[in-house]
Amino acid sequence: MRFDILTIFPESLDGFLLIGVLGQAREAGQIEIHVHDLRDFTDDPHRVVDDRPYGGGAGMVMKIEPFVRGIETIRRESGPNTRTILLSSQGCLFRQRAARRWAELDGLILLCGRYEGIDERIVQFVDEEVSIGDYVLTGGEAAAAVVVEATARMTPGVVGRFDSIESDSFYDEGKRLGAPQYTRPPVFRGLAVPDVLQSGAHAKIEAYREAEAWRKTARNRPDLLGLDLEERSPDG
């Protein structure tokens, strides 16, 4: 699978995309990641990518022309089954099901906005507008990294054992979180690993993990279960 990222800060993604599972998958040829400098698709000597907003207001708006030129150039090089994704705080919420669906494509083109966003006419040139959460980032680069990693993990062969992915939180369409995991030492500062996980009784272990997964979901994400409980947040 091929990922193409359009950004004015291509260097901001270099380190993340070269390490761990993504780096190994790139070296093995299982995925391709191309980061494009949006300024390469401008047509003026100063390589301008933004301008003042019509109607007035604070900040600058990114121009539509460089993005469209970039999309059209990349589409000539990518596979026929490629989708263009606008990363935006105004988009639909990114979920695991989207990563699974996109992993079956030839490629994704990811547009990273900055400033006050991209000229709204860009939505006529994209397939989907996506947000990674209900908050605002300075730019779309962090969101692009999230989408690339989540989608790449759904590509067979990228993660060594695919059954480890099937036990992930949200793999089953967001019905529950993943089960808690433990490793050595068996006791740390008086905190012991549950006995059942050390028993070797596989059926009991699976039953325990399933029950704990639902218990953790009810505690941390009751909204997934349709429970009308006060929202929990990191700050209490």
C-alpha positions in Angstrom: 0.0 0.0 0.0 1.1 3.5 -0.8 0.7 6.6 1.4 1.3 10.1 0.1 1.4 13.1 2.5 1.1 16.7 1.3 2.6 19.2 3.9 4.6 22.4 4.2 6.8 20.7 6.8 7.9 17.4 5.3 10.8 17.1 7.7 8.4 16.9 10.7 7.4 13.4 9.7 10.8 11.9 8.8 11.7 10.4 12.2 8.3 8.9 13.0 7.9 7.2 9.6 11.4 5.6 9.7 11.2 3.7 13.1 9.4 0.7 14.5 6.8 -1.2 12.6 6.5 1.4 9.9 10.2 1.6 9.3 10.4 -2.2 9.0 7.4 -2.4 6.7 8.9 0.3 4.4 12.2 -1.6 4.3 10.4 -4.8 3.4 8.4 -3.2 0.7 5.1 -3.9 2.3 4.2 -0.2 2.3 5.4 2.9 0.6 5.4 6.4 2.2 6.0 9.5 0.2 6.1 12.9 1.9 5.7 15.8 -0.5 6.6 19.5 0.1 3.4 21.4 -0.8 5.6 24.3 -1.9 6.8 22.2 -4.8 3.3 22.6 -6.3 3.2 26.4 -6.2 3.6 28.5 -9.4 5.1 31.7 -8.1 8.8 32.6 -7.3 8.1 32.9 -3.6 6.3 29.6 -3.3 3.4 31.1 -1.4 0.8 28.6 0.0 -1.5 30.9 2.0 -3.4 34.2 1.7 -5.8 36.5 3.6 -9.3 35.1 4.2 -12.2 36.5 2.2 -14.6 38.4 4.5 -11.9 39.3 6.9 -10.9 37.6 10.1 -7.7 36.6 11.9 -5.0 34.3 10.5 -4.3 33.1 7.0 -6.0 30.5 4.8 -4.1 27.9 2.8 -4.5 28.3 -1.0 -6.4 25.6 -3.0 -4.1 25.6 -6.1 -1.0 23.8 -4.6 -3.1 21.1 -3.0 -5.1 20.3 -6.2 -1.9 20.3 -8.3 -0.3 17.9 -5.7 -3.4 15.6 -5.7 -3.4 15.5 -9.5 0.3 14.8 -9.8 0.2 12.0 -7.1 -2.8 10.4 -8.7 -0.9 9.9 -12.0 1.7 7.9 -10.0 -0.5 6.0 -7.6 -2.8 3.0 -8.1 -6.4 3.4 -9.5 -7.9 2.5 -6.1 -6.6 5.5 -4.2 -8.6 7.9 -2.0 -7.8 11.5 -1.0 -8.3 12.4 2.6 -8.5 15.9 4.0 -7.3 16.0 7.6 -9.5 18.6 9.4 -11.0 19.3 12.8 -14.3 19.7 11.0 -14.2 16.2 9.5 -15.9 12.9 10.4 -14.3 11.2 13.4 -11.6 8.7 12.4 -12.3 5.2 13.7 -10.7 1.8 13.5 -13.3 0.7 10.8 -11.9 3.4 8.5 -8.3 2.1 8.9 -9.5 -1.4 8.1 -11.4 -0.2 5.0 -8.5 2.0 3.8 -6.0 -0.9 4.2 -7.7 -2.6 1.3 -6.9 0.3 -1.1 -3.9 0.9 -3.4 -3.2 4.1 -1.6 -4.1 7.2 0.5 -3.3 10.8 -0.2 -3.3 12.8 3.0 -3.7 16.6 3.0 -2.2 18.4 6.0 -3.6 21.9 6.6 -2.2 24.7 8.7 -3.2 28.2 9.9 -6.9 28.7 9.7 -7.3 25.7 7.4 -7.5 25.1 3.6 -9.8 27.0 1.2 -13.2 25.2 1.6 -13.4 24.5 -2.1 -10.8 21.7 -1.5 -13.7 19.5 -0.4 -14.7 19.2 -4.1 -11.3 17.4 -4.8 -11.2 15.0 -1.9 -13.0 11.7 -1.1 -13.3 12.1 2.7 -12.8 14.8 5.4 -11.5 13.3 8.6 -10.7 14.4 12.2 -8.7 12.3 14.6 -10.5 13.8 17.7 -12.5 16.6 19.1 -9.7 19.0 19.6 -7.6 21.4 17.3 -4.0 20.8 16.3 -1.6 23.4 14.9 -1.3 21.3 11.7 -2.4 18.1 10.1 1.0 16.3 10.3 0.3 14.6 13.6 -3.0 13.5 12.3 -1.4 12.1 9.1 1.0 10.1 11.2 -1.9 8.6 13.2 -3.8 7.7 10.0 -0.7 6.1 8.4 0.2 4.0 11.5 -3.4 2.9 12.2 -4.0 2.0 8.5 -0.6 0.3 7.9 -1.2 -2.0 10.9 -4.3 -3.3 9.2 -2.2 -4.4 6.2 -1.4 -8.1 6.4 2.3 -8.8 7.0 3.1 -5.3 8.5 2.6 -6.6 12.0 4.2 -10.0 12.5 1.2 -11.9 14.0 -2.1 -10.6 12.7 -3.9 -12.3 15.7 -2.3 -9.7 17.9 -4.2 -7.0 16.0 -7.5 -8.9 16.3 -7.2 -8.5 20.1 -6.6 -4.7 19.8 -9.0 -2.2 21.3 -11.6 -1.2 18.7 -10.8 -4.0 16.3 -14.3 -5.3 16.6 -16.0 -2.1 15.4 -15.4 -0.3 18.7 -17.6 -2.6 20.9 -15.0 -2.9 23.6 -11.4 -2.1 24.6 -8.6 -4.6 24.6 -7.9 -6.8 27.7 -5.2 -5.7 30.2 -1.8 -7.3 29.6 1.0 -8.3 32.0 4.6 -9.5 31.8 7.5 -10.3 34.2 8.2 -9.9 37.1 5.2 -11.8 38.6 5.2 -9.4 41.6 6.3 -5.8 41.6 6.1 -3.7 44.8 3.4 -6.0 46.1 1.3 -5.9 42.9 0.9 -9.5 41.6 0.0 -10.7 38.1 -3.4 -12.4 38.3 -3.0 -16.1 39.1 -5.1 -17.3 36.2 -2.7 -15.8 33.7 0.1 -17.9 35.2 -2.0 -21.1 35.3 -1.5 -22.3 31.7 -5.3 -23.0 31.5 -5.9 -21.5 28.1 -9.7 -21.6 28.2 -9.8 -19.9 31.7 -7.2 -17.3 30.5 -9.4 -16.4 27.5 -12.5 -16.1 29.6 -10.6 -14.0 32.1 -9.3 -11.6 29.4 -12.7 -11.3 27.8 -14.3 -10.4 31.2 -11.6 -7.9 32.0 -11.9 -6.3 28.6 -15.6 -5.6 29.2 -14.9 -4.4 32.8 -12.3 -1.9 31.6 -14.6 -0.7 28.8 -17.4 -0.1 31.4 -14.9 1.8 33.6 -13.0 3.9 31.0 -15.4 4.1 28.0 -19.0 3.6 29.1 -20.1 5.4 26.0 -19.1 2.4 23.9 -21.6 0.3 25.8 -24.4 2.9 25.6 -24.2 3.7 29.3 -25.4 7.1 30.4 -22.6 7.8 32.8 -20.6 11.0 33.5 -17.8 11.3 31.0 -14.4 10.4 32.4 -11.3 12.5 31.4 -7.6 12.4 32.3 -8.0 15.4 34.7 -10.9 13.7 36.6 
